């Protein structure tokens, strides 16, 4: 059965917390992960272990990468770049990528680890200027962070191949935002750190009035790589395991843990709907002429990522007639569409909502009806009932009257439904 893993950032998210939580749920993966981290270049004289841990309320695991023992001689000598990276925590992204590329790490894990580091480098480059290849990691360049990212990459890749399934999906509860300042090689930075903030864009967050860094750059990069959905959704799932990973800090009144809940997806029949997420932009306009607003909304409909534009007449403040505008947008295109709203209309503010929606299985096909090629969208409703809807733009170009359009519509939809039933 395919797996779904839901992350519950009670205390926050960091690379070591992610590894500890996943291994608490899947302890059988610990040895393989350790071997992967070693093959990525972690010297033998640096301890790397999973330990049991408990606080005032919970028990779980911690993932610890220890300091090197200068008196230990294992016969394994790190490269000069690796030694500098550990001692000072300063290493360029180009060096990290080169070391991983040249390592004996399995190729799929290697690609994931490089992808996570690339996300970090791109975020840092945007914050500090320059390109990703010019970025030098500071705190992220230390051995523990390198082990965290490689270990996370191994676990993600291994779980994705679980039981030859369709691939493991991931979701997360809202992330604690944190507050205050955090020390870095660049001095004191606001929490979340600027690079972390960029990586968290589009994710749901919450505030709980606790100070300190709650999501680290490494943790945010892992979440971004996983492309986590917001919440587990409404489709039934079977809870089969859980894991608890502790961070290094202690938080007042709450366990500093990341929990992972492991679900087995139940079989989804062909008539069941699926979960999707969209962004809804809402605003009102009362000082733009109707004809100019119509032009502006027409432009908005053409912006990439816009799924629908709805205009509703309403009464606003002081009894004025207003146009209520709602635009549904793909999450990745939110900022671009917001900018277009401010460009094409007179609104000076809008409301942004992240919505979960249910979508029936559907597909679009082309049929030949009345010597015309007509696009028809079919959808599967509960109990396997199929419905069809002919594309009006095609009907309008093929027929000149209501009666002709109606006849063509009925014929095209009937053909599409017959075709759908014959394919079942």
Secondary structure by P-SEA (a helix, b strand, c coil): cbbbbbbbccccccaaaaaaaaaaacccaaaaaaaaaaaacccccccccccccccccccbbbbbbccccccccccccccaaaaaaaacccccaaaaaaaaaaccccaaaaaaaaaaaaaaaaaaaaacccccccccccccccaaaaaaaaaaaaaaaaaaacccccbbbbbbccccccbbbbbccccccccccaaaaaaaccbbbbbcccccccccaaaaaaaaaacccccccccbbbbcbbbbbbccccccccccbbbbbbbbbccccccbbbbbbbbbbbbccccccaaaaaaaaaaaaacccccbbbbbbbbcccbbbbbbbbbbbcccaaaaaaaaaaaccccccbbbbbbbbbbcccccccccccccbbbbbbbbcccbbbbbbccaaaaaaccccaaaaaaaaaaaaaaaaaaaaaac
